[in-house]
Amino acid sequence: MKIKTYFLLLVLVFSAGLVAAQEATAEEVPVEEEPIEPVMEMTYLKDTEGKVNLRSSMVNYVNRMPVPLPGLKIAFYAGEDSLVTLGAVSTDEEGLAVLVMEGDHDLPAGEDGSVRYFAEYKGSGNILPAEYEVYITDVNLDMELSLVDSVKTVSLRAYSMVDGEKVPVPDEDVYVFVKRMFRDLPLGEDFLDENGEYITEIPDDIPGDAEGNIEIIARFNDHYLFGTVEDRQTIQWGVATQYDFAVSQRTLWTQIAPLWMIITLSVLLAGVWGHYIFVIVQLFRLRRIARKENAASLV
């Protein structure tokens, strides 16, 4: 029996040592991380001041859901064969890198007059390289706000510069919006005429701020040639609106319950705890009476 016991102990010790050695080996061998293949996109925006905004996003899709990739350095270039370095920006917590180019830039253009904008991430660690390019034809969009026979009128004119001359941009879709909190309110959409112009009217019942100011936006919205080009102007054409915050009320769905509910619950809880206290007091009284009776019976 002793030999069997020793043998079993030896087997158990050997098994425990083998398991510990396997765990130590597993800890020592580093686990290779799967490479991440990021998805890059880039958009072009020319704002009211003529500044070019190149906006690049970097995400990784996990279970078909985009996960931002912050802290990645994105380099921006322009041109085809000979690239012009525009700058480099790191992505933020939302995986976005925005490069703002101020003033006019003499960038190399193709035969059709378009400029190739190129964004590149060279890769690092387990994140693979990525790149994206867009071809943009530079265009200007001017907006004029005026009263024509007491009618609030928006006049748009789109043109491109060719050899120092303004050349109209006809037959292109253009939009007019009013700035709202969550989503811009569309007021007009049509194609430019042969002179690159478009005219629309603004209604009189658009709510504005406390002074009646509204922001009107003219825009080429993600155009296949021009990207996004917009002109924003603020004018006192809206209805003056004073936004008063409602006084908080005691309702079932607010943080503070109605007063009648608080009183009812307090009365019910007081009744319940009163019964508990009454029962406890009676138990102590019964115990005291029992002690007195026991003492009297012993005399």
QUIVENBEL-V385192 format. One record per pair of residues at least 6 apart in sequence whose C-alpha atoms are under 6 Angstrom apart, sorted by the first residue. I is the first residue (numbers start at 1). J is the second residue. D is the distance in Angstrom with one decimal. If there is no record, write none. Layout:
I;J;D  I;J;D
This chain:
35;126;4.7  35;127;5.8  36;126;6.0  36;127;4.7  36;128;6.0  37;128;5.3  38;59;5.6  38;60;4.9  39;58;5.7  39;59;5.4  40;57;5.6  40;58;4.8  41;56;5.5  41;57;5.3  42;55;5.4  42;56;4.2  43;54;6.0  43;55;5.3  44;53;5.9  44;54;5.1  44;227;5.4  45;52;5.7  45;53;5.0  45;228;4.7  45;229;5.7  46;52;4.6  46;229;4.7  47;230;5.4  48;230;6.0  48;231;4.5  48;232;5.9  51;101;5.7  51;102;5.0  52;100;5.8  52;101;5.1  53;99;5.7  53;100;4.6  54;98;5.6  54;99;5.1  55;97;5.9  55;98;4.4  56;96;5.7  56;97;5.2  57;95;5.5  57;96;4.5  58;69;5.7  58;95;5.1  59;66;5.7  59;67;5.2  59;68;4.5  59;69;5.3  60;66;5.6  60;67;5.1  61;67;5.9  68;94;5.3  68;95;4.5  69;95;4.8  70;91;5.0  70;92;5.1  70;93;5.0  70;95;4.8  71;90;5.4  71;91;5.1  72;90;5.1  72;91;5.3  73;89;5.6  73;90;4.1  74;88;5.4  74;89;5.4  74;90;5.8  74;120;5.8  74;121;5.1  75;87;6.0  75;88;4.2  75;119;5.7  75;120;5.3  76;86;5.4  76;87;5.5  76;88;6.0  76;118;5.7  76;119;4.6  77;83;5.9  77;84;5.4  77;85;4.6  77;86;5.2  77;117;5.9  77;118;5.0  78;84;5.1  78;116;5.5  78;117;4.6  78;118;5.9  79;108;5.3  79;116;5.2  89;97;5.7  90;97;5.7  91;97;4.4  109;115;4.6  114;135;5.9  114;136;5.1  114;137;4.2  115;135;5.5  115;136;5.3  116;134;5.8  116;135;4.5  117;133;5.6  117;134;5.4  118;132;5.9  118;133;4.4  119;131;5.5  119;132;5.3  120;130;6.0  120;131;4.3  121;129;5.3  121;130;5.1  122;129;4.7  123;129;4.1  136;225;5.6  136;226;5.3  137;225;5.7  137;226;5.2  139;159;5.9  139;160;4.7  140;158;5.6  140;159;5.4  141;157;5.9  141;158;4.5  142;156;5.7  142;157;5.2  143;155;5.7  143;156;4.6  144;154;5.9  144;155;5.1  145;153;5.9  145;154;4.9  146;153;5.4  147;153;5.8  152;201;5.7  152;202;5.3  153;200;5.9  153;201;4.6  154;199;5.6  154;200;5.4  155;198;5.9  155;199;4.5  156;197;5.4  156;198;5.1  157;196;5.5  157;197;4.5  158;169;5.6  158;196;5.2  159;166;5.8  159;167;5.2  159;168;4.3  159;169;5.0  160;166;5.7  160;167;5.3  168;195;5.5  168;196;4.9  169;196;4.7  170;192;5.2  170;193;5.4  170;194;4.8  170;196;4.4  171;191;5.2  171;192;4.9  171;193;5.9  172;191;5.1  172;192;5.5  173;190;5.7  173;191;4.4  174;189;5.8  174;190;5.8  174;220;5.2  175;188;5.8  175;189;4.6  175;218;5.8  175;219;5.3  176;187;5.5  176;188;5.0  176;217;5.6  176;218;4.6  177;184;5.9  177;185;5.3  177;186;4.4  177;187;5.3  177;216;5.8  177;217;5.0  178;184;5.7  178;185;5.0  178;215;5.7  178;216;4.7  178;217;6.0  179;215;5.4  192;198;5.3  206;238;5.1  206;239;5.9  207;238;5.3  207;239;4.7  208;214;5.2  208;238;4.6  208;239;5.2  208;240;5.4  208;241;5.9  209;240;5.7  209;241;5.4  210;240;5.0  210;241;4.9  210;242;5.3  211;240;5.2  212;236;5.3  212;238;4.5  212;239;4.9  212;240;3.8  213;235;5.4  213;236;4.1  213;238;5.6  214;234;5.6  214;235;5.7  214;238;5.7  215;233;5.6  215;234;4.3  216;232;5.7  216;233;5.4  217;231;5.7  217;232;4.6  218;230;5.4  218;231;5.2  219;229;5.5  219;230;4.2  220;228;5.3  220;229;5.0  221;228;5.0  222;228;4.6  250;256;5.6  250;257;5.4  250;258;4.6  251;257;5.7  251;258;5.5
